[in-house]
Amino acid sequence: MRKGDTQEIRRLNRRAILQSLRQAPATRADLARTTGLAKSAVSRLVEELLEEGLLEEGEVRPGELGRPGVLLRLKPQARYALGAELGVEGTVLLAVDWRGEVLWSQEWPHPKEEGVEVRLEALKEAVRPRAEGALGLGITLPGVVAGPRLLFAPNLGWRDLDLSLKGFPIPVAFENDAKASALSEVFFHGEENLAYVVLSTGLGVGVVAEGRLLRGTHGAAGEVGHWTGGGRAPCRCGRRGCLETELGLQNLLAHHRALGGEAEDLDTLLALAERGEEAAMKALAHLGEALGRFLANLAVAYDPARVVIGGRAAELFPYLEAPLRAGLRKAAFLPVHQNLPVYPSAYGHLAPAVGGASLFLARFFELGGLWAESPRRNGGPYEEVALGFRHGFGA
């Protein structure tokens, strides 16, 4: 057997143990049963993982024939990654451990005219004192990302940018915000057929079909906010009638003002809705119904098992849910789509940054944790090992 074969088997076996423990704590005997590995192999690899600080031992549990077994679990914060979102209104930076816990987060606003170089430099300075021990930094943007290039981000006003970075203290990867959020749902919750809708200033969707992220030829799959319809409102992309001019949250504020409301931002609108202000409730109901019709179309296009609502709309979901479900039931093409499960993201507006961190966390598990020993032991530059082939995960 070649050395490479031995390493590959070791990686696969370690991954099987780690993935099993992601589901629930287990004894060594449990792991042998669930993974199909020999007990001797499980014992050897568990000791290896304990020495690396990836696992911890817990309480003793009665086992077969009265033999006690020590429960093993993933050690909290044993590995973590950083995630960032370069959004339209500001930047989010956070750390997520491999169990999905947000360890810390910080946010800062910026002028809308601020360029990408200035924003990345500010992000670099924020990352530098927090970089030690992180697997990498995943940066998400509301635009079309293809490998090391940002092709177009209309709401940021950025086009055809080289995202190759120098000077960051840890490996960096870029991804579209909706796609990264969808990947985080797959990684942390295991859903294999999913549509993740990011609704804030713009509208985008990350689609996972049979466990694979849909990217398209140029990375533009899921840019549904730029589907054109019968409207004539100008869009930041330069065209008219794009869907996000109707569903984007800036239009929600405009509709609220047209109804006599005075909210200038979403926080104010949300506060008014919490007090039951009529104009706020009407504007949110109108958006919810329109969003339900949109999801009916999305169900025909991609037929997901579940839809997750992210972006700022996740915070509005308690007010959007009832009209959304009514609009979905009315417009559904198949009867089964009438009750399509729709939930807000558990991470709220932090989801895109969490998705960025999950790029590295998912790959760490994929490699059985072996990349931490040597960046190149699995072949290729560190960034390629961390993120898979050319455009990372997915098809």
N, C-alpha and C positions, 0 to 999 in steps of 0.2 A: 504494500500500500504506500502510495506517495505521501510525502509530508503534507502537501496541500489537501489531500483527501482526509487525512487525520484532523487537520484544522477545521475543515468544513463540517465533519461529523461532530466535532466538539462544539462548534458554533450552533449547529442545529439542535443538539441535545440541551445546551444551555438555554437556547431560546424556548424550547418546549417546557423546561422547568419554570422559567420566568413567566411565560404566558399562562401556565397553569396557576401560578401563585397570584397572577393579576386577577383571577376569578375569585379566589378565596384562599385563606390560609390553609395549609395542608401539612401532614406529617411526611416523612421520607417514604413510608409505606404507601401513603396516598399517591404521592408523586410517581412512584414506580407503577402503580395501577393506571393512573390517568395518562401518563406519557408512553407506557409500554417499554420503558427502559429497565434494564436489570437493576436490582437493588444496589449492587456494588457500584454501578455507574452513577446512580442517583446520589449515593453517599459521597462519592468522590467529587462530583460536580457541586453538590451542596456545600461541602467543606470549602471548595474553591470560592464559591459565591459569598460565603460567610466571611472568609478572609479578606475579600475585596470590599467588604462593607455593604454589599447589595442586599443581603438578607439579614433577618434577625430571628432569634428563637423566642418563642412565647411560652404559654402554659403547657403543661403536660396533659395529654388526653389519653384515656384508656384505649387500648388498641385491641387487635385480634388476639384471642386466647389469653386475654388479660395482660398482654405486653403493652406497657405505656408507650406513647409516641409524643415527641415534642413538636408542637405546631411551628411551622415556618411561615414567615410573611415577608413581603417586600419592606425594606427599611425606609421609613418616611424620609424624604429629602436626600436620599442616598445619591441620586442623580437628578439634575434639573437642567432646564434650558431657559434661555431668555427669548421673549417674543416682543415685537414692536409693531405698532400700526402707524403708518404715516397717513393720517386721515385728512379730510378736507378742512376740518375745524381745529385739529390739534394732533399731538403725538401721544401715544400710549406706550409705555415700557413696563414690562412685568417679568416675573420669574414663575415658572410652573414646574413642580416636581413630577416625577414619573408616575405618581398616582393621580395626577390631575388637580392637585391643590395649588392655588395661587398663593405664592409665598409672600410677595409684595408687589405693589404696582405704583406707578407715578404717571401723572398726566400733565401736559402743559399746552397752552394754546399758542398760536402763531399767527402773524398777519397772513391773509390769504395770498398776497403777492410774493411771499417768501419762496425763494427758489429751492430746488432739490439739494444743491450743494450746501447751503446754509443749514437746512433741516438735518441732513445727514451728519454734518459736523457737530451740531448740537446733540444728536443722538449718540454719536461716538463719545463725546465727553460725558454723557450720562451713563453710558455702558462701562466705560473704562474702570471706575472703582468697584464695579459689581461683577466683573467678568470672570474672576478667578473661580474655577470649579465648574463653570457652565459648559455644557456640551457644545453650545453654539447659539447664535442669534438669528431667529427667523423674522424677517421684516415683510409685512404685508402692505399692499397698496390697493386703492380702488381703481384698477386699470388692467390692461392686458399685459401680462408678464410672460415672456418666452425666453427661458434660459436666463442669460445675463443681461437681457434687454427689457426695458419697459417700452412697449410699442405705442401705447396711448392711454392716458388717464385724463379724460375730458374735464372732470370736476376739479382736478388740480391744475389743469392747463399745461400738462407735461406730455411731450411726444418724443418718441425715438431717442431714448436715453440709454447710455451704457451704464449698467448697474455694477460693473466690476469695481470692487472697493479695495483700497489699500489703507493700512494703518489701523484696522480694527483688531483688537487683541484676541479675538476668537473667530472661528469660522462663521461666515454670514451667508444666508440664503434669502432670496426674494420670492414672493408668491402673491398672487391675487388674493384679496381679502376673503371673498366668498369661497374660493377653492380651499384656502388654508383652514377656514372655519369648518368646511365639510370634512376635511381630513381629520380634524380634531375630534369630530363626532364619531368617525369610524374608529379612531384609535382609542378613545376613552369609553365609548359605549358599544362598539361592535356592530353598528348597523351597516348592512351591505347594500341597501337600496334607499338612497336618501337624497332629498333636495334641501339645501341650506340656502335660505333667502336672506341676503343682507339688504336691509332697507334703511337708509339714512338719507343723506343728501341725494344719493343715487340709488340704483337698484341693480343687484347682481345675484346670480345663483351659482352655487357649487353643487354639481350633480355627481353622486357616486352610484354606479350601476354594477351590481355583482362584485362589490368590493373594490372597484377601480374608479378612480377619478377621471371624469371626462374633461379633456383639455382641448381637443380639436387640433387641426393642423398648425395653427398659429397662436394657440393659447387663448383664443377668443370664445371658446365654448362657455356658455352661461352668461354672456353679456346681454341678458334679456332686457335690461333697461333701455337698450337701444333697438329693440324691436320697434318698427314704425307702424302707426295706425292711422286713424282718420283725423287726429288732432293737428293743429297748426302752431302750437306753442314752440318757440325756439328752444333748442337743447344746447347744452354746453359743447356737444360734439360738433356743432356747426350745422346740423340738420334740423328739421321740424317734425313734430309729432311723435318723438320718441316716448316710449312707455313711461320712463321715469319722470317726464314732465307732468304726468298725471298722478303717478303713485309716489313720487319722491316727497320727502317730508317738508321741503320748502313749499310745495303746493298745498300741503295740509295747513301750514301757517297762513298762506294766502287765502285759502277757503275760509278759515276761521275769521280773518279780518273782513272778508266779503259778507259774512253773517253778522257783522257788527262787533266782533271780538277785537281785542287789542294786543294779543300776545305777539311779541317780537321774536321769541325763541321757544324751543320745545320744553324747556324746564318750566317756563311760565304757563304754557298751555297745559302741561301735565298738572300743575298746581291748580289751575282753574277747573280741570276735569275732576280732580279730587274733591273740589267744593261743589261739583254738580252744575257748573255754569252751562247754560243751555247751548250757547254757540259752540263751546268746546266739545260738548257731547255730540252735537249734530255733525261737526266736522270730523270727529273720530269715527262716528258711525258710517259716514259716507266713505271714508278711506277704508274702513274694515270691509264693507260690502264690495268695494272695487278690488280689494286685495283677495277676497274670496273668489271673485270671477277670474282673477289672474291665476290663482292656484288651480282652478278647474282646467284652464288651458295648460298649465304646467303639468298637471296629471296626465293629460292626453299626450304631451310631448315626451315625458320621461317615465311616467308610471311609477313614482317612488312609493316605498312602503311607509314613509314618514316624511314630514316637512318640519323643519326647524326655522323659526323666525329669529333673526339676529339683527345686529345694528341697533340704532336707537329705537326702532320699532319694537324690540323685545321689551323695553320698559313701558311701552304703551299697550302691550298685549292685553291686559285686563279689560281695557276699553274697546279694543279691536275684536276680541274673540267672538262675541255673540254675533255681530253683523258679518264678520268674516265667515263663520260657519253657515250662516243663512245664505250668503252669496254663493258659497261653494256648493251647498245642497241644491240651490236653484239652477246653477250653471253646469253641474257635473255631467260629463258625457256618459260614463258608466255608473250604474247604481252603487258599485263598490266605492267609487270616488266620493260619493256624497258624505261618507264618514271617514275620509282620509285623516289620519292622525296628524294634528298640527300643534306644535308646542313652541313656547319661547325658549331661546337659548338659556341654559343655566348660568352662563357667564355674562349675559347681558351685553353691554356695549364693549366689554373686554374680549369678546369672543375672537375677533380677528387677530389680536395679539397672542391670545392663547393658541390659536391655530398656527401662528408663526413658530411658537415654541414647540408645538407638537411635531413639526417637520423633523426636528432633531431627536425628540424623544421616541418617535415611532421607528426611526432608523436605528437608534440604539438598541431597541428590543429586537429588531430584525436581525441585527448582527450578534445577538446573544450577549451584548455587553462587551464584546472583545475589542472593539475599537478604542476603548479607554486605555488599553495596554500600549497600543502603538498605532498612530494614525494611518500607517501604510501597510499594516500587517495583512489586510484583506485586499490589497492592491489598489493602486491609483492614488491621486492626491487626496488630502484629507476631506476637501469639500465634496469630491465625488463619492468617497466612502460614506460620508454623512448623508448624502442626499440621493444616492442611487444614480441612474443614468441621466444624461443631459438635462431633463426638466424635472428631475425628482420622481416622486411617486405618481402612479396613474398612467392611463393610456393616452 
